[in-house]
């Protein structure tokens, strides 16, 4: 049987238990049509890249399927009808991944990072931050409003008295009359 990966996004205002029920419904649908769900992962409530159907977040679920094309078509039809599903994507793959998906692996590596509260707050800056801080201190005069005005005056955008420089009068269009 062909292998598929299906990811669907459920609305943000339903609970995690309702998302599990929804995934169980889709799993049963695939099984009734002669396929099987080999792996199911709940990726959690995540931010969307842009608003979809007035939602800014969504519950992401991955399903790895081994099913005939008719079962996948029925699954997609059911997802299209269901109002709790915002988006879905089904891709045919040559082989299914064993173990956790890339999204779940990256989630584990995020926990390995140091938290802000764990960092040393003794006033020392990291080596990567020092050059920028020193550069700003060295050029602090350029960051003052008075210095910015001098730069704008030199560029001709402001006159010496602080008023915007006048632009030349616009050219008038000549009226063209036909004879």
C-alpha positions as a Markdown table, in Angstrom:
| # | Residue | x | y | z |
|---|---|---|---|---|
| 1 | Unk | 0.0 | 0.0 | 0.0 |
| 2 | Unk | 1.1 | 3.6 | -0.6 |
| 3 | Unk | 2.5 | 5.6 | 2.3 |
| 4 | Unk | 1.4 | 9.1 | 3.2 |
| 5 | Unk | 2.1 | 11.8 | 5.8 |
| 6 | Unk | -0.8 | 13.9 | 6.8 |
| 7 | Unk | -0.6 | 17.0 | 9.0 |
| 8 | Unk | -3.8 | 18.8 | 10.0 |
| 9 | Unk | -4.3 | 22.0 | 12.1 |
| 10 | Unk | -7.2 | 22.2 | 14.4 |
| 11 | Unk | -8.8 | 25.4 | 15.8 |
| 12 | Unk | -7.2 | 27.0 | 18.8 |
| 13 | Unk | -10.3 | 27.2 | 20.9 |
| 14 | Unk | -10.8 | 23.4 | 21.2 |
| 15 | Unk | -9.2 | 21.5 | 24.0 |
| 16 | Unk | -6.4 | 19.0 | 23.7 |
| 17 | Unk | -8.8 | 16.2 | 24.5 |
| 18 | Unk | -11.1 | 17.2 | 21.7 |
| 19 | Unk | -8.0 | 17.2 | 19.3 |
| 20 | Unk | -7.3 | 13.6 | 20.4 |
| 21 | Unk | -10.9 | 12.7 | 19.8 |
| 22 | Unk | -10.7 | 14.3 | 16.3 |
| 23 | Unk | -7.5 | 12.4 | 15.6 |
| 24 | Unk | -9.1 | 9.1 | 16.8 |
| 25 | Unk | -12.0 | 9.8 | 14.4 |
| 26 | Unk | -9.7 | 10.2 | 11.5 |
| 27 | Unk | -7.7 | 7.1 | 12.5 |
| 28 | Unk | -10.9 | 5.1 | 12.6 |
| 29 | Unk | -12.0 | 6.4 | 9.2 |
| 30 | Unk | -8.7 | 5.3 | 7.7 |
| 31 | Unk | -9.0 | 1.9 | 9.3 |
| 32 | Unk | -12.6 | 1.5 | 8.0 |
| 33 | Unk | -11.4 | 2.1 | 4.5 |
| 34 | Unk | -8.7 | -0.5 | 4.6 |
| 35 | Unk | -5.7 | 1.5 | 5.8 |
| 36 | Unk | -3.8 | 1.9 | 9.0 |
| 37 | Unk | -2.2 | 4.8 | 10.9 |
| 38 | Unk | 1.3 | 3.8 | 11.8 |
| 39 | Unk | 2.3 | 6.8 | 13.9 |
| 40 | Unk | 0.4 | 9.7 | 15.4 |
| 41 | Unk | 2.1 | 12.8 | 17.0 |
| 42 | Unk | 0.5 | 15.7 | 18.7 |
| 43 | Unk | 2.8 | 18.7 | 18.1 |
| 44 | Unk | 0.9 | 21.0 | 20.5 |
| 45 | Unk | -0.6 | 24.4 | 20.2 |
| 46 | Unk | 1.6 | 26.5 | 18.0 |
| 47 | Unk | 1.5 | 30.0 | 16.4 |
| 48 | Unk | 0.4 | 30.2 | 12.8 |
| 49 | Unk | 2.4 | 32.2 | 10.3 |
| 50 | Unk | -0.6 | 34.2 | 9.4 |
| 51 | Unk | -4.3 | 34.4 | 10.5 |
| 52 | Unk | -6.5 | 31.6 | 9.1 |
| 53 | Unk | -10.2 | 31.7 | 9.6 |
| 54 | Unk | -9.7 | 34.2 | 12.5 |
| 55 | Unk | -7.2 | 31.9 | 14.3 |
| 56 | Unk | -3.7 | 32.9 | 15.3 |
| 57 | Unk | -2.8 | 29.5 | 16.8 |
| 58 | Unk | -3.6 | 25.9 | 16.1 |
| 59 | Unk | -3.3 | 22.4 | 17.4 |
| 60 | Unk | -0.9 | 20.5 | 15.0 |
| 61 | Unk | -1.2 | 16.7 | 14.5 |
| 62 | Unk | 0.9 | 14.4 | 12.3 |
| 63 | Unk | -0.5 | 11.1 | 11.0 |
| 64 | Unk | 1.7 | 8.6 | 9.2 |
| 65 | Unk | -0.6 | 6.5 | 7.0 |
| 66 | Unk | -0.4 | 3.3 | 5.1 |
| 67 | Unk | -3.6 | 3.4 | 3.1 |
| 68 | Unk | -5.1 | 3.0 | -0.4 |
| 69 | Unk | -5.8 | 6.2 | -2.3 |
| 70 | Unk | -9.6 | 5.9 | -1.8 |
| 71 | Unk | -9.1 | 6.0 | 2.0 |
| 72 | Unk | -6.9 | 9.1 | 1.8 |
| 73 | Unk | -9.5 | 10.8 | -0.5 |
| 74 | Unk | -12.2 | 10.0 | 2.1 |
| 75 | Unk | -10.0 | 11.3 | 4.9 |
| 76 | Unk | -9.4 | 14.6 | 3.1 |
| 77 | Unk | -13.1 | 15.0 | 2.3 |
| 78 | Unk | -13.9 | 14.5 | 6.0 |
| 79 | Unk | -11.3 | 17.1 | 7.0 |
| 80 | Unk | -12.6 | 19.5 | 4.5 |
| 81 | Unk | -16.1 | 19.2 | 5.9 |
| 82 | Unk | -15.1 | 19.3 | 9.6 |
| 83 | Unk | -15.3 | 22.8 | 11.0 |
| 84 | Unk | -12.6 | 22.2 | 13.6 |
| 85 | Unk | -9.9 | 21.6 | 11.0 |
| 86 | Unk | -8.4 | 24.8 | 9.7 |
| 87 | Unk | -5.9 | 23.3 | 7.2 |
| 88 | Unk | -4.6 | 19.9 | 6.2 |
| 89 | Unk | -1.8 | 18.6 | 3.9 |
| 90 | Unk | -1.3 | 15.0 | 2.7 |
| 91 | Unk | 1.9 | 14.0 | 1.0 |
| 92 | Unk | 2.8 | 10.7 | -0.5 |
| 93 | Unk | 6.2 | 9.5 | 0.6 |
| 94 | Unk | 8.5 | 6.6 | -0.3 |
| 95 | Unk | 9.1 | 5.5 | 3.3 |
| 96 | Unk | 7.8 | 6.6 | 6.7 |
| 97 | Unk | 10.2 | 8.0 | 9.3 |
| 98 | Unk | 10.9 | 5.8 | 12.3 |
| 99 | Unk | 11.1 | 7.6 | 15.7 |
| 100 | Unk | 10.1 | 11.1 | 16.4 |
| 101 | Unk | 9.6 | 13.6 | 13.6 |
| 102 | Unk | 11.8 | 16.6 | 13.1 |
| 103 | Unk | 9.4 | 18.9 | 14.9 |
| 104 | Unk | 9.5 | 16.8 | 18.0 |
| 105 | Unk | 13.3 | 16.5 | 17.8 |
| 106 | Unk | 13.7 | 20.3 | 17.7 |
| 107 | Unk | 11.3 | 20.7 | 20.6 |
| 108 | Unk | 13.6 | 18.5 | 22.7 |
| 109 | Unk | 16.7 | 20.5 | 21.8 |
| 110 | Unk | 14.9 | 23.7 | 22.8 |
| 111 | Unk | 14.7 | 22.3 | 26.4 |
| 112 | Unk | 18.5 | 21.9 | 26.4 |
| 113 | Unk | 19.1 | 25.6 | 26.0 |
| 114 | Unk | 19.8 | 27.9 | 28.9 |
| 115 | Unk | 16.9 | 29.9 | 30.1 |
| 116 | Unk | 17.2 | 33.7 | 30.8 |
| 117 | Unk | 16.7 | 33.2 | 34.5 |
| 118 | Unk | 19.7 | 30.8 | 34.5 |
| 119 | Unk | 22.1 | 33.2 | 32.9 |
| 120 | Unk | 24.5 | 35.2 | 34.9 |
| 121 | Unk | 23.0 | 38.6 | 35.6 |
| 122 | Unk | 26.1 | 40.1 | 37.4 |
| 123 | Unk | 26.4 | 42.8 | 34.8 |
| 124 | Unk | 28.9 | 41.1 | 32.6 |
| 125 | Unk | 28.1 | 41.0 | 28.9 |
| 126 | Unk | 28.8 | 38.1 | 26.6 |
| 127 | Unk | 31.8 | 38.4 | 24.3 |
| 128 | Unk | 29.5 | 38.8 | 21.3 |
| 129 | Unk | 27.7 | 41.7 | 22.8 |
| 130 | Unk | 30.7 | 43.7 | 23.9 |
| 131 | Unk | 31.8 | 45.1 | 20.5 |
| 132 | Unk | 28.4 | 46.5 | 19.8 |
| 133 | Unk | 28.1 | 48.1 | 23.2 |
| 134 | Unk | 31.6 | 49.7 | 22.9 |
| 135 | Unk | 30.9 | 50.9 | 19.4 |
| 136 | Unk | 27.7 | 52.6 | 20.6 |
| 137 | Unk | 29.5 | 54.3 | 23.5 |
| 138 | Unk | 32.2 | 55.4 | 21.1 |
| 139 | Unk | 29.7 | 56.9 | 18.7 |
| 140 | Unk | 27.2 | 58.2 | 21.3 |
| 141 | Unk | 27.4 | 61.7 | 20.0 |
| 142 | Unk | 26.0 | 60.4 | 16.7 |
| 143 | Unk | 23.0 | 58.9 | 18.5 |
| 144 | Unk | 21.9 | 62.2 | 20.1 |
| 145 | Unk | 19.0 | 64.1 | 18.5 |
| 146 | Unk | 21.1 | 67.3 | 18.1 |
| 147 | Unk | 23.7 | 65.3 | 16.1 |
| 148 | Unk | 21.1 | 63.7 | 14.0 |
| 149 | Unk | 19.8 | 67.2 | 13.1 |
| 150 | Unk | 23.3 | 68.2 | 12.0 |
| 151 | Unk | 23.4 | 65.2 | 9.8 |
| 152 | Unk | 20.1 | 66.1 | 8.2 |
| 153 | Unk | 21.2 | 69.7 | 7.8 |
| 154 | Unk | 24.3 | 68.6 | 6.0 |
| 155 | Unk | 22.2 | 66.4 | 3.7 |
| 156 | Unk | 20.0 | 69.4 | 2.9 |
| 157 | Unk | 16.8 | 68.1 | 4.4 |
| 158 | Unk | 16.6 | 70.8 | 7.1 |
| 159 | Unk | 17.8 | 74.4 | 7.0 |
| 160 | Unk | 20.0 | 75.9 | 9.7 |
| 161 | Unk | 16.9 | 77.3 | 11.7 |
| 162 | Unk | 15.5 | 73.8 | 12.0 |
| 163 | Unk | 12.7 | 74.1 | 9.5 |
| 164 | Unk | 12.3 | 71.7 | 6.7 |
| 165 | Unk | 14.2 | 72.8 | 3.6 |
| 166 | Unk | 12.0 | 74.0 | 0.8 |
| 167 | Unk | 11.9 | 72.0 | -2.3 |
| 168 | Unk | 11.9 | 73.9 | -5.6 |
| 169 | Unk | 8.6 | 74.9 | -7.0 |
| 170 | Unk | 7.0 | 72.1 | -9.1 |
| 171 | Unk | 7.1 | 72.6 | -12.8 |
| 172 | Unk | 3.9 | 73.6 | -14.4 |
| 173 | Unk | 2.4 | 71.6 | -17.2 |
| 174 | Unk | 1.9 | 73.4 | -20.4 |
| 175 | Unk | -1.5 | 72.9 | -21.8 |
| 176 | Unk | -1.3 | 71.5 | -25.2 |
| 177 | Unk | -4.0 | 72.6 | -27.6 |
| 178 | Unk | -4.6 | 71.1 | -31.0 |
| 179 | Unk | -5.1 | 73.3 | -33.9 |
